[in-house]
Amino acid sequence: MYDARVEVDRTEIKELLVKRLRLRDVAPESIDDHESLVKGSLGLDSLDILELALAIEEVYGVKIADEQLGQEAFRSVASLAEFIGKSRSASNDADPSAA
């Protein structure tokens, strides 16, 4: 079966994370795709996650509707990329002119 998910570049997400959250001593390439964003070495707090959620909405046009969904999406860079890809795919399926 055809997988219509939109691929999202994890490196792009890492660069957005470092830039928007002003992580001075963190190189995007040093962030592991599966590292926990909240409890990992980055130690992001709730304000950081909110800022990142706003950046994701601005850059990718994807809104995180509820807390439970947000907890899953912000587990790691990999889960965030997957969430964005699925959301953009669903949006494109709902509105074919958006593709």
CYANA upper distance limits for C-alpha pairs under 8 A (distance plus 0.5 A):
  4 ALA  CA     89 SER  CA      6.82
  5 ARG  CA     85 GLY  CA      5.99
  5 ARG  CA     86 LYS  CA      5.81
  5 ARG  CA     88 ARG  CA      8.04
  5 ARG  CA     89 SER  CA      5.51
  5 ARG  CA     90 ALA  CA      8.48
  6 VAL  CA     84 ILE  CA      8.47
  6 VAL  CA     85 GLY  CA      4.95
  6 VAL  CA     86 LYS  CA      7.05
  6 VAL  CA     88 ARG  CA      6.82
  6 VAL  CA     89 SER  CA      5.91
  7 GLU  CA     81 ALA  CA      8.26
  7 GLU  CA     82 GLU  CA      8.34
  7 GLU  CA     85 GLY  CA      5.99
  8 VAL  CA     12 GLU  CA      8.45
  8 VAL  CA     81 ALA  CA      5.97
  8 VAL  CA     82 GLU  CA      7.84
  8 VAL  CA     84 ILE  CA      7.49
  8 VAL  CA     85 GLY  CA      6.26
  9 ASP  CA     13 ILE  CA      7.17
  9 ASP  CA     81 ALA  CA      7.61
 10 ARG  CA     14 LYS  CA      6.75
 10 ARG  CA     33 ASP  CA      7.80
 10 ARG  CA     77 VAL  CA      7.01
 10 ARG  CA     78 ALA  CA      7.30
 10 ARG  CA     81 ALA  CA      6.61
 11 THR  CA     15 GLU  CA      6.69
 11 THR  CA     28 PRO  CA      7.55
 11 THR  CA     29 GLU  CA      7.75
 12 GLU  CA     16 LEU  CA      6.67
 13 ILE  CA     17 LEU  CA      6.56
 13 ILE  CA     77 VAL  CA      7.48
 13 ILE  CA     81 ALA  CA      7.85
 14 LYS  CA     18 VAL  CA      6.72
 14 LYS  CA     28 PRO  CA      5.57
 14 LYS  CA     29 GLU  CA      7.97
 14 LYS  CA     31 ILE  CA      7.52
 14 LYS  CA     77 VAL  CA      7.60
 15 GLU  CA     19 LYS  CA      6.54
 15 GLU  CA     28 PRO  CA      5.84
 16 LEU  CA     20 ARG  CA      6.30
 16 LEU  CA     55 ALA  CA      8.26
 17 LEU  CA     21 LEU  CA      6.35
 17 LEU  CA     22 ARG  CA      8.48
 17 LEU  CA     23 LEU  CA      8.40
 17 LEU  CA     28 PRO  CA      8.47
 17 LEU  CA     52 LEU  CA      7.18
 18 VAL  CA     22 ARG  CA      6.10
 18 VAL  CA     23 LEU  CA      5.47
 18 VAL  CA     24 ARG  CA      8.05
 18 VAL  CA     26 VAL  CA      7.37
 18 VAL  CA     27 ALA  CA      7.86
 18 VAL  CA     28 PRO  CA      6.87
 19 LYS  CA     23 LEU  CA      7.34
 20 ARG  CA     51 GLU  CA      7.96
 20 ARG  CA     52 LEU  CA      7.56
 20 ARG  CA     55 ALA  CA      7.81
 21 LEU  CA     48 ASP  CA      7.01
 21 LEU  CA     51 GLU  CA      7.80
 21 LEU  CA     52 LEU  CA      7.86
 26 VAL  CA     30 SER  CA      7.41
 26 VAL  CA     31 ILE  CA      8.37
 27 ALA  CA     31 ILE  CA      7.74
 31 ILE  CA     35 GLU  CA      7.67
 32 ASP  CA     77 VAL  CA      8.18
 33 ASP  CA     76 SER  CA      6.94
 33 ASP  CA     77 VAL  CA      5.52
 33 ASP  CA     78 ALA  CA      5.60
 34 HIS  CA     76 SER  CA      5.74
 34 HIS  CA     77 VAL  CA      6.78
 34 HIS  CA     78 ALA  CA      6.27
 34 HIS  CA     79 SER  CA      8.28
 35 GLU  CA     40 GLY  CA      6.49
 35 GLU  CA     41 SER  CA      8.47
 35 GLU  CA     75 ARG  CA      8.46
 35 GLU  CA     76 SER  CA      6.05
 35 GLU  CA     77 VAL  CA      7.83
 36 SER  CA     40 GLY  CA      5.10
 36 SER  CA     41 SER  CA      8.35
 36 SER  CA     75 ARG  CA      5.99
 36 SER  CA     76 SER  CA      5.44
 37 LEU  CA     41 SER  CA      8.24
 37 LEU  CA     42 LEU  CA      6.68
 37 LEU  CA     43 GLY  CA      7.09
 37 LEU  CA     44 LEU  CA      6.60
 37 LEU  CA     74 PHE  CA      7.10
 37 LEU  CA     75 ARG  CA      6.42
 37 LEU  CA     76 SER  CA      5.78
 37 LEU  CA     77 VAL  CA      7.90
 38 VAL  CA     42 LEU  CA      7.46
 38 VAL  CA     43 GLY  CA      5.60
 38 VAL  CA     44 LEU  CA      5.18
 38 VAL  CA     45 ASP  CA      6.83
 38 VAL  CA     74 PHE  CA      8.38
 38 VAL  CA     75 ARG  CA      7.74
 39 LYS  CA     43 GLY  CA      5.87
 39 LYS  CA     44 LEU  CA      7.74
 44 LEU  CA     48 ASP  CA      6.13
 44 LEU  CA     49 ILE  CA      7.27
 45 ASP  CA     49 ILE  CA      6.86
 46 SER  CA     50 LEU  CA      6.67
 47 LEU  CA     51 GLU  CA      6.67
 48 ASP  CA     52 LEU  CA      6.60
 49 ILE  CA     53 ALA  CA      6.50
 49 ILE  CA     74 PHE  CA      8.08
 50 LEU  CA     54 LEU  CA      6.80
 51 GLU  CA     55 ALA  CA      6.78
 52 LEU  CA     56 ILE  CA      6.59
 53 ALA  CA     57 GLU  CA      6.73
 53 ALA  CA     63 LYS  CA      8.04
 53 ALA  CA     64 ILE  CA      7.59
 54 LEU  CA     58 GLU  CA      6.66
 55 ALA  CA     59 VAL  CA      6.46
 56 ILE  CA     60 TYR  CA      5.98
 56 ILE  CA     61 GLY  CA      7.44
 56 ILE  CA     62 VAL  CA      6.85
 56 ILE  CA     63 LYS  CA      8.00
 57 GLU  CA     61 GLY  CA      5.09
 57 GLU  CA     62 VAL  CA      5.11
 57 GLU  CA     63 LYS  CA      5.69
 57 GLU  CA     64 ILE  CA      8.39
 58 GLU  CA     62 VAL  CA      8.19
 60 TYR  CA     84 ILE  CA      7.88
 60 TYR  CA     88 ARG  CA      8.41
 61 GLY  CA     88 ARG  CA      8.37
 62 VAL  CA     84 ILE  CA      7.03
 62 VAL  CA     87 SER  CA      7.05
 62 VAL  CA     88 ARG  CA      7.41
 64 ILE  CA     69 LEU  CA      7.26
 64 ILE  CA     70 GLY  CA      6.46
 65 ALA  CA     69 LEU  CA      7.55
 65 ALA  CA     70 GLY  CA      8.07
 66 ASP  CA     70 GLY  CA      6.67
 67 GLU  CA     71 GLN  CA      6.62
 68 GLN  CA     72 GLU  CA      7.06
 69 LEU  CA     73 ALA  CA      6.61
 70 GLY  CA     74 PHE  CA      6.38
 71 GLN  CA     75 ARG  CA      6.71
 72 GLU  CA     79 SER  CA      7.64
 73 ALA  CA     79 SER  CA      5.90
 73 ALA  CA     80 LEU  CA      5.23
 73 ALA  CA     82 GLU  CA      8.45
 73 ALA  CA     83 PHE  CA      6.29
 74 PHE  CA     79 SER  CA      7.17
 74 PHE  CA     80 LEU  CA      6.11
 75 ARG  CA     79 SER  CA      6.63
 75 ARG  CA     80 LEU  CA      7.69
 76 SER  CA     80 LEU  CA      6.63
 77 VAL  CA     81 ALA  CA      6.59
 78 ALA  CA     82 GLU  CA      6.72
 79 SER  CA     83 PHE  CA      6.55
 80 LEU  CA     84 ILE  CA      6.64
 81 ALA  CA     85 GLY  CA      6.57
 82 GLU  CA     86 LYS  CA      6.62
 83 PHE  CA     87 SER  CA      6.54
 84 ILE  CA     88 ARG  CA      6.49
 85 GLY  CA     89 SER  CA      6.54
 86 LYS  CA     90 ALA  CA      6.59
 87 SER  CA     91 SER  CA      6.61
 88 ARG  CA     92 ASN  CA      6.60
 89 SER  CA     93 ASP  CA      6.62
 90 ALA  CA     94 ALA  CA      6.68
 91 SER  CA     95 ASP  CA      6.65
 91 SER  CA     98 ALA  CA      8.17
 92 ASN  CA     96 PRO  CA      5.87
 92 ASN  CA     97 SER  CA      7.98
 92 ASN  CA     98 ALA  CA      6.02
 92 ASN  CA     99 ALA  CA      5.95
 95 ASP  CA     99 ALA  CA      8.19
